[in-house]
Amino acid sequence: MVGESGQGRRVLSPFVVGIALAVFGAAVAAGATLYIADPRVGVLAAIVLSFGCVGAAAGLVLARRKSWTDPSWPPDAGSKPWNARRTRRVSLLYGVFLLLISLTGTAALVGTDQPEADDAVRGSVIVGVLALVGLWLTATGARRPPEAVRSSERPTAESIDGGEEWVRLGPSDPRGLFWRWAPLASFNQPFLVPMVLGAFLFPLTAFRFDWWTWVLVTVGLLATVVIVSVVLHRRSRPPSISRDATRMLIGRAEVPIASVIGAMVIASRWEPDATARSLAVILTTSGKARAVIGLRDRGHLVLTEDQTTLLTAAIEQSDIRLPHDKEDPTGRFSRSLYPNYLTKNDALQMVEQPPGDGDRLQVSPPSA
């Protein structure tokens, strides 16, 4: 693909230059991994690796430019919202990039003599982590999106018994829902979870451990994952609400509805055109308790008519407001600082008419 300049000369188009720069940057970054373990040039190799990654990213951005004289450049981010197709494409590119780095690192480990066996162990750990993350991102990007679900029918259930004190807000067995939003429900900024895990795991490779120590570390990490999963599972159980909608049972704690001061929406996935999307709302109390209530599971409604009526009545009696920081006592910037939180009216509308596939959530995804 070529273009023409004002003097009639044929020049390379931004697409060709961008792709060439991206390939060159990726090659430089992959080549730098061959020398990053060498103490003599390790720092320089790390710098080259960072510049190679920046060059690859800059090339991909440049490839989107239509022409060198495009007056709309740089592109307006607001006019091109993030969509599911773009998410899959970015995941695929990142996955392939990490796989290339892991393959290059494997070749470096096999083809060079390591001064100490511990260096080979640490290098293998890094390469293994990059390979696993790369495979996961590649599979995510290559996977075909599910079909859109156009469901407006609520699940059927028996009428609420007049003698029943508590009514569960959701299915009695939430195991299918747990893995979709339990990890997200435990953090105000869900997208920080992978970054925190990466920041915790990679420094471990700097320690000089024997192979059996690495085994113990791995077992400890797996045990931590199991314990955290059990805790999250308990926290993500559907709460129960009293028949008069004045009390809520979160786990074993009974809290008054009047103590509910915040509502946050989480989704899997966040893109406006996501399909088979799951949706939940989290009610927070002044005592920091959190009630995770599923609204949609893979596009299908979760709450029955009776459960929805009770939840709506409870929200009407709550004191839900947008949170605000100490530096912002009037809450002027609350919508920007807490984009996935809801006002009381937003929460009522979200519960009564949960957005389905293709419907906008009226909130922004949490920023990392």
C-alpha positions in Angstrom: 0.0 0.0 0.0 1.5 3.3 -1.1 0.3 6.9 -1.3 1.2 9.9 -3.4 2.8 13.1 -2.2 2.0 16.6 -3.5 4.8 16.4 -6.1 3.5 13.1 -7.4 6.1 10.9 -5.7 4.9 7.6 -4.4 5.5 7.2 -0.7 4.8 4.5 1.8 1.4 4.8 3.5 1.1 5.1 7.3 -0.3 1.5 7.4 2.9 0.1 5.8 5.2 2.2 8.0 3.2 1.3 11.1 3.2 -2.4 10.5 7.0 -2.3 9.7 7.7 -0.3 12.9 5.6 -2.8 14.9 7.4 -5.8 13.5 10.8 -4.2 14.0 9.9 -3.2 17.6 8.7 -6.7 18.4 11.9 -8.2 16.9 14.1 -5.8 18.9 12.2 -6.6 22.1 12.4 -10.3 21.5 16.1 -10.1 20.7 16.7 -8.1 23.9 15.5 -11.0 26.0 18.5 -13.0 24.8 20.8 -10.8 26.7 18.7 -9.6 29.6 20.1 -12.3 31.9 23.7 -11.3 31.2 24.9 -9.1 34.1 27.2 -7.2 31.8 24.5 -5.9 29.5 21.4 -6.8 31.4 20.4 -3.2 32.2 21.0 -2.1 28.6 19.0 -5.1 27.3 16.1 -4.1 29.6 16.1 -0.6 28.2 16.2 -1.9 24.7 13.3 -4.2 25.5 11.2 -1.3 26.8 12.0 0.8 23.7 11.1 -2.2 21.5 7.7 -2.6 23.2 7.0 1.2 22.8 8.0 0.9 19.1 5.6 -2.0 18.6 2.8 -0.1 20.2 3.5 3.1 18.3 3.6 1.2 15.0 0.2 -0.3 15.7 -1.2 3.1 16.5 0.4 4.6 13.4 -1.1 1.8 11.2 -4.6 3.2 12.0 -3.8 6.5 10.3 -5.6 6.8 6.9 -3.0 9.2 5.3 -0.1 11.4 6.3 -2.3 14.5 5.8 -5.3 13.2 7.7 -6.6 16.2 9.6 -8.4 14.1 12.2 -5.1 12.7 13.5 -4.7 11.9 16.3 -8.0 10.0 16.3 -10.8 11.0 18.6 -11.1 8.3 21.2 -14.6 9.3 22.0 -15.8 8.7 18.5 -14.6 5.1 18.4 -15.8 3.4 21.6 -14.1 0.2 22.8 -15.9 -2.9 21.5 -15.7 -6.6 21.9 -14.0 -7.1 18.6 -11.2 -4.7 19.5 -10.8 -6.5 22.9 -10.3 -9.8 21.2 -7.8 -8.3 18.7 -5.8 -6.6 21.4 -5.8 -9.8 23.5 -4.6 -11.8 20.5 -1.8 -9.4 19.7 -0.6 -9.3 23.3 -0.8 -13.1 23.6 1.2 -13.7 20.4 3.8 -11.1 21.5 4.2 -12.8 24.9 4.5 -16.2 23.3 7.3 -14.8 21.0 9.1 -13.5 24.0 8.8 -16.8 25.9 10.0 -18.7 22.9 13.0 -16.4 22.5 13.7 -16.8 26.2 13.5 -20.6 25.9 16.0 -20.5 23.1 18.3 -18.3 25.2 18.1 -20.8 28.1 18.8 -23.8 25.9 21.5 -22.2 23.7 23.6 -20.4 26.4 25.6 -21.6 29.3 24.1 -20.4 32.6 26.8 -19.4 35.2 24.6 -20.9 38.0 21.8 -23.4 38.0 19.7 -20.9 40.0 19.8 -18.5 37.1 18.3 -21.2 34.8 15.5 -21.9 37.4 14.6 -18.2 37.6 14.7 -17.8 33.8 12.5 -20.9 33.4 10.0 -19.4 35.9 9.8 -16.1 34.0 9.5 -17.9 30.6 6.8 -20.2 32.0 4.7 -17.4 33.4 5.0 -15.4 30.1 4.0 -18.6 28.1 1.0 -19.3 30.3 -0.2 -15.7 30.1 0.5 -15.6 26.4 -1.5 -18.8 25.8 -4.4 -17.5 27.8 -4.5 -14.2 26.0 -4.2 -15.9 22.6 -7.0 -18.3 23.3 -9.2 -15.4 24.6 -8.5 -13.4 21.4 -9.1 -16.3 19.0 -12.2 -17.5 20.7 -15.4 -16.9 18.8 -17.8 -14.5 20.6 -21.1 -16.1 21.8 -24.4 -15.2 20.2 -26.3 -12.3 21.6 -29.0 -13.2 24.2 -32.3 -11.3 23.9 -33.9 -12.4 27.1 -36.6 -10.4 28.9 -38.3 -13.3 30.7 -37.7 -13.6 34.4 -37.2 -17.1 36.0 -40.4 -18.6 37.5 -40.7 -19.3 41.2 -43.3 -19.9 43.7 -44.9 -16.9 45.4 -43.3 -15.8 48.6 -44.7 -17.6 51.6 -46.3 -15.3 54.1 -44.6 -17.1 57.0 -41.2 -16.9 55.5 -38.9 -14.4 57.2 -36.1 -14.2 54.7 -36.1 -14.3 50.9 -32.9 -15.0 49.0 -32.0 -12.5 46.3 -30.8 -15.0 43.6 -30.5 -18.7 42.9 -30.0 -21.0 45.9 -26.9 -22.4 44.2 -24.7 -19.5 43.0 -21.7 -21.6 41.9 -22.3 -20.8 38.3 -22.3 -17.1 39.1 -19.5 -17.0 41.5 -16.5 -17.1 39.1 -18.0 -14.3 37.0 -18.0 -11.5 39.5 -16.7 -12.7 42.9 -13.1 -11.5 42.2 -14.4 -8.2 40.7 -16.7 -7.7 43.7 -13.8 -7.7 46.2 -12.0 -4.7 44.7 -13.1 -1.1 43.9 -10.8 -1.2 40.9 -11.2 -4.8 39.4 -8.8 -4.2 36.5 -6.0 -3.8 39.0 -6.2 -7.4 40.1 -3.9 -8.8 37.3 -1.4 -6.0 37.8 -1.3 -6.7 41.6 -0.8 -10.4 40.9 2.0 -9.7 38.4 3.7 -7.3 40.7 3.7 -10.0 43.4 4.8 -13.0 41.4 7.6 -11.5 39.3 9.7 -10.3 42.2 9.8 -13.9 43.4 12.1 -14.7 40.5 14.8 -12.5 41.9 15.3 -14.7 44.9 17.9 -17.5 44.8 15.8 -20.5 45.6 16.6 -24.2 45.2 14.2 -26.3 43.2 12.5 -27.7 46.3 12.0 -24.1 47.6 10.2 -23.3 44.3 8.0 -26.3 44.9 7.1 -25.0 48.4 6.5 -21.6 47.0 4.2 -23.0 44.3 2.3 -25.1 46.9 1.9 -22.0 49.1 0.6 -20.0 46.2 -1.9 -22.7 45.3 -3.0 -22.9 49.0 -3.5 -19.1 49.0 -5.6 -19.3 45.8 -7.8 -22.0 47.4 -8.3 -20.0 50.7 -9.0 -16.8 48.7 -11.5 -18.6 46.5 -13.3 -20.0 49.6 -13.5 -16.5 51.2 -14.7 -15.0 47.9 -17.3 -17.7 47.5 -18.7 -16.9 51.0 -18.7 -13.2 50.2 -20.4 -13.7 46.9 -23.3 -15.7 48.2 -26.6 -14.1 47.4 -27.9 -12.1 50.3 -31.4 -12.5 51.8 -33.9 -9.7 52.4 -36.7 -9.5 54.9 -40.3 -9.6 53.7 -40.8 -6.0 54.7 -37.6 -5.0 52.9 -36.1 -3.3 55.9 -33.3 -5.7 56.7 -30.8 -7.6 54.8 -28.9 -10.8 55.6 -25.3 -10.7 54.3 -23.7 -14.0 55.2 -24.5 -14.3 58.9 -24.7 -10.6 59.5 -28.0 -8.9 59.7 -27.9 -5.2 58.6 -30.7 -2.6 58.3 -31.5 -1.4 54.8 -31.0 2.2 56.0 -27.3 1.4 56.4 -26.9 0.8 52.6 -25.1 3.8 51.3 -23.6 2.7 48.0 -24.3 0.7 44.9 -21.8 -0.4 42.3 -22.4 -2.3 39.0 -20.0 -4.9 37.7 -20.2 -6.7 34.4 -18.6 -9.5 32.5 -17.9 -8.0 29.9 -17.8 -4.3 30.0 -17.9 -3.6 26.2 -21.2 -2.0 25.0 -21.6 -4.7 22.3 -20.7 -7.6 24.6 -22.8 -10.7 24.2 -23.9 -13.3 26.7 -23.0 -10.7 29.3 -23.4 -11.2 33.1 -24.4 -8.3 35.3 -24.4 -7.8 39.0 -25.0 -4.9 41.5 -23.1 -4.6 44.7 -24.7 -2.9 47.7 -22.3 -1.5 50.3 -23.2 -0.6 53.9 -21.8 2.0 56.2 -20.1 -0.9 58.0 -18.2 -1.9 54.8 -20.3 -5.0 54.3 -21.0 -5.9 50.6 -24.0 -7.7 49.1 -23.4 -9.1 45.6 -26.7 -9.5 43.8 -26.8 -11.1 40.3 -29.1 -9.4 37.8 -28.1 -11.3 34.6 -26.1 -14.6 34.0 -24.9 -15.0 30.4 -27.6 -12.7 29.2 -30.5 -14.3 31.1 -32.3 -12.6 34.0 -31.5 -14.0 37.5 -34.1 -12.5 39.8 -37.8 -13.4 39.9 -40.6 -10.9 39.9 -41.0 -11.2 43.7 -37.3 -10.9 44.3 -37.1 -7.8 42.1 -40.0 -6.2 43.9 -38.4 -6.7 47.3 -35.0 -5.5 46.1 -36.6 -2.4 44.5 -38.5 -1.6 47.8 -35.2 -2.0 49.7 -33.3 0.4 47.4 -36.1 3.0 47.8 -35.6 2.9 51.6 -31.8 3.0 51.4 -29.4 6.0 51.4 -27.5 5.2 48.2 -25.3 8.1 47.0 -22.2 8.5 44.9 -19.1 8.2 47.1 -16.8 11.2 47.4 -13.2 11.7 48.6 -12.1 13.9 51.5 -10.6 16.3 49.0 -13.9 16.5 47.2 -16.5 17.1 50.0 -19.2 18.3 47.6 -18.8 15.2 45.3 -18.3 17.3 42.2 -15.9 14.8 40.7 -17.5 11.7 42.1 -18.8 10.6 38.7 -15.3 10.8 37.2 -13.5 9.2 40.2 -16.1 6.4 40.7 -17.4 5.7 37.2 -19.0 2.4 37.9 -21.0 3.5 41.0 -24.7 4.3 40.8 -27.1 6.9 42.3 -30.3 5.6 43.9 -32.3 6.3 40.7 -29.6 4.6 38.6 -29.7 1.5 40.9 -33.5 1.4 40.8 -33.5 1.5 37.0 -30.7 -1.1 36.8 -32.6 -3.5 39.0 -36.0 -3.0 37.4 -34.7 -3.2 33.8 -31.2 -4.8 33.8 -29.4 -3.9 30.5 -29.2 -6.8 28.1 -26.8 -7.7 25.3 -26.2 -4.6 23.2 -27.6 -2.2 25.8 -25.3 0.4 27.3 -24.7 0.2 31.1 -24.8 4.0 31.5 -21.6 3.7 33.5 -17.9 3.5 32.5 -15.7 0.5 33.3 -13.3 0.9 36.3 -10.0 2.4 35.1 -6.8 0.8 36.1 
